[in-house]
Amino acid sequence: MAEPFLTSESEESGLIGRVFGSRARGAAAREIEALLAAAGRVTDVSATAVKSVGTSHAVDVNRHLRAPCLALYRRYLEHCFVDRKLSDDEVEDLVHLRSVLALEESDCARLHDEVAVALYGAAVEEALADRRLEPEEEEFLALLQKQLRIEDERAQQALAEATRKARNRFLATATTAEGALVAAQTAALQLEGSSEASIEDAVANALEQSATLLPELGEIEVTRITASLNDCRVGKWHVQVRADLPKG
């Protein structure tokens, strides 16, 4: 199987041993990882084999190797989540891994929640890269939430945090700080839009950029209107739109 586990000969695989505990514990942790790396599948590694590694190093896996075993479990969980879902085989592997590493179900559930929510949050940030959530993106996120088995409250928290970050990035690039505005503790939001159909459509195009991140916009000012010409006819309208927002 190897990936995501490393053999004991690998320099990187020694990191767990160096970080967690004594030389004997480090050696035992590396040997357990080597067992997983050499197996065709996680379920091929038995609890007896893992326990034997601990015995050979005079280490109690349950008492002394909890931290490195949790690190191994988390690494495999993250590996399973690369495709943003858990297959039945992967669920079976994780249950088996928890058992052979003598891990508490509550600890594994906490790791699952942390990894799944982090992955979901990254997916939300990716969807908000264009500053809005399209219907198909909302559908994808709902499916991902179900596949990752994330509770509604946690999903909403992740969505709110990703939206906050996207909003701050947007404001950092779309606002200007002018003397009068700084004194009034406001920021001027500058948006640009274009349309081949009309000025109104160009304004609508500009506002679409902020619809998801800044739903509180109530009044705007069109500060500039220009047009690209084609044979002395308007080929495309371009507008600049301004809105004042409170800072903070």
Helices and strands as residue ranges (DSSP letters): H 14-19, H 23-38, G 42-44, H 47-56, H 61-64, H 66-80, G 81-83, H 88-100, H 105-127, G 128-130, H 135-148, H 152-174, E 175-176, H 179-183, E 186-195, H 199-208, E 221-230, E 233-246
